[in-house]
């Protein structure tokens, strides 16, 4: 087991014999780049520092790249930023390097990390977790669970924040910026003109039947009942396609051809979508945590809640009690809640305070100050 990880580590360890460069940084990205936004904000901050007179070399390297030049650059770096677990690390020589785990989710909600691994995977994680120097999290209240799930001492978990949420700066929260962004989107997506935007962003399910979200989210009914006032956009989780089968497909092209909706599944700038959206509909996705920063309505469309709790990941708190908005179980309840503007907004403030404490849009700067400036 872990043969490919050991082979990768052996190649890496050969290149570790080359001189390490103290200004060199690897941003270790995912294969499909779906979780890379935190790395991109770290890169923006590095570029800003270079423009101010620093001299940092940084490179995005896919974590499964077998390119000799990539591995050489990786092995001669002093700093490595991660957004996911990296099992070859268990077998790698990392003396003199600094490893920073940014993760790709925000706060705590559904179970993740160590809690989802099998016994063999946990043993390997227990080896490589000692090599992690810093885990950044959203706030003080989530540190204990992050320490557990990355199997690190709590002293290594610090609430610097989530880099991608640096987007929600005073500049971008300004009404003038939002108005300009809206006009830009309306030029490309005329469905938005004169309407409020509802963003449906469900998570994936292991069960193909429940993963076929549009068997439950009746787009035709939504558009018939709400289409005069609301535009509907869809953003599926990057992993949704892995859990479809022939009996339970999701054909987004067919949906967009037949209904006047917008498919934002492949759209890169999630933060812009959240900023423009007037209502978020989700279920078990951590996107709800990010959205609470904006203090806008959230509906939790949990049509398969019992099955999800009993047969899939489960949660770190009572879902029914703690979610930051109103729960609905079918499309009729969902439509009526939007018509009546019944979102239970009082639940949002408490949820956001737990996840973030006092939100600040300077995570990238804080992390790099700590890591690079000691």
HUGI-V438734 format. One record per backbone hydrogen bond with DSSP energy under -0.5 kcal/mol. NH is the residue of the N-H (numbers start at 1). CO is the residue of the C=O. If there is no record, write none. Layout:
nh & co
NH & CO
NH & CO
//
This chain:
nh & co
6 & 2
7 & 3
8 & 4
9 & 5
10 & 6
11 & 7
12 & 8
13 & 9
14 & 10
15 & 11
16 & 12
17 & 14
18 & 15
21 & 76
22 & 20
24 & 21
25 & 57
26 & 79
27 & 59
28 & 26
28 & 81
29 & 27
29 & 61
33 & 30
36 & 33
38 & 35
40 & 36
41 & 37
42 & 38
43 & 39
44 & 40
45 & 41
46 & 42
47 & 43
48 & 44
49 & 45
50 & 46
51 & 47
52 & 48
53 & 50
54 & 49
57 & 23
58 & 56
59 & 25
61 & 27
61 & 59
63 & 29
65 & 62
71 & 67
72 & 68
73 & 69
74 & 70
75 & 71
76 & 72
77 & 74
78 & 21
78 & 24
79 & 24
80 & 98
81 & 26
82 & 100
83 & 28
89 & 86
90 & 87
91 & 88
92 & 89
94 & 92
97 & 94
98 & 78
100 & 80
101 & 134
102 & 82
102 & 100
103 & 82
109 & 110
111 & 314
114 & 149
115 & 112
116 & 113
117 & 114
122 & 118
123 & 119
124 & 120
125 & 121
126 & 122
127 & 123
127 & 124
128 & 124
129 & 125
130 & 127
131 & 128
132 & 129
133 & 99
134 & 99
135 & 156
136 & 101
137 & 158
142 & 139
143 & 140
146 & 142
147 & 143
148 & 144
149 & 145
150 & 146
151 & 148
152 & 147
156 & 153
157 & 154
158 & 135
158 & 156
160 & 158
161 & 137
163 & 161
165 & 162
166 & 163
167 & 164
168 & 165
169 & 167
173 & 169
174 & 171
178 & 174
179 & 175
180 & 176
181 & 177
182 & 178
183 & 179
184 & 180
185 & 181
186 & 182
187 & 183
188 & 184
189 & 185
192 & 189
193 & 190
195 & 192
196 & 229
198 & 196
198 & 231
199 & 197
199 & 279
200 & 198
200 & 233
201 & 199
201 & 281
208 & 206
211 & 207
212 & 208
212 & 209
213 & 211
215 & 212
216 & 213
217 & 213
218 & 216
219 & 217
222 & 218
223 & 219
224 & 220
225 & 221
226 & 222
227 & 223
229 & 226
230 & 226
231 & 196
233 & 198
234 & 262
235 & 200
237 & 202
240 & 237
242 & 239
243 & 239
243 & 240
244 & 241
245 & 248
248 & 245
252 & 250
255 & 251
256 & 252
257 & 253
258 & 254
259 & 255
261 & 259
262 & 232
264 & 234
264 & 262
267 & 264
270 & 268
272 & 269
273 & 269
274 & 270
275 & 271
276 & 272
277 & 273
278 & 197
279 & 197
280 & 297
281 & 199
282 & 280
282 & 299
288 & 285
289 & 286
290 & 286
291 & 287
292 & 288
292 & 289
293 & 290
294 & 291
295 & 292
296 & 291
297 & 278
299 & 280
300 & 326
301 & 282
301 & 299
302 & 300
302 & 328
303 & 301
305 & 302
308 & 304
309 & 305
310 & 306
311 & 307
312 & 308
316 & 109
319 & 317
322 & 318
323 & 319
325 & 323
326 & 298
326 & 343
328 & 300
334 & 330
335 & 331
336 & 332
337 & 333
338 & 334
339 & 335
340 & 336
341 & 338
342 & 337
343 & 341
347 & 344
348 & 345
349 & 345
350 & 346
351 & 347
352 & 348
353 & 349
354 & 350
355 & 351
356 & 352
357 & 352
357 & 353
358 & 356
359 & 357
362 & 360
366 & 362
367 & 363
368 & 364
369 & 365
370 & 366
371 & 367
372 & 368
373 & 368
373 & 369
//
